Amino acid sequence: MIVTIDGPVATGKSTVAKKVAERLGYIHFDTGAIYRCVTAFCLKHKIPYQNLTILNEALKDFTFEIVLKNGIKHYFVDGEDVTDHIRGEAVTKEVSHVSAIKLVREKLVSWQREWAKKEGNAVFEGRDLGSIVFPKAELKIYLTGSDEVRSLRRYNEMVQKFPEKTFTLPGVLSDLRERDYLDMTRTVSPLIKAEDAVEIDTSSLTADQVVDQIVDLAHARGAKDR
């Protein structure tokens, strides 16, 4: 069974998707992290990604790995661990622009579908999984949340991960709304709720409460725990 979990930033997708995968015994894929890896690659090599010819050539040399260390996924680009870097400010400011490029999305969609064929049972999280990548997924979830709650979550996450930097809640809220706008209005694979997706507002729910709902839905649709 393929479970897709889509939604805007800071709705709890990563935490929820990981826990759902653990409960079901499925593989978990954070597709947003892969787009961030591509963005980090472009920034590192100063690739003018607006130039599709140069970008297409550059992506032929793009290599990444996902390595489990003590049960935690680490992302490697060009052999370098970029797990923390891809969550930083520089990548965050550019990832919406890079991920909106049709060439990039086509390449990553192809990879995602190959991974799904290989694994069989998986939980995919992102922004276009239920609408574009896996339109026939057995269970599609769309997470939402108020801007205020999501911005506070994002602010706390950034402060914890990057204590040496200074963040403000209004600044994080502004960046979040800009990211939402870019994701929802891009021409290629915009962030939308698939028609047959189950919407869950996470504003007043704990991660475990959201997980319980999704796991119950998965079981109702035939999923069996490994």
Order of alpha helices (4+ residues) and beta strands (2+ residues): beta-alpha-beta-alpha-alpha-beta-beta-beta-alpha-alpha-beta-beta-alpha-alpha-beta-alpha
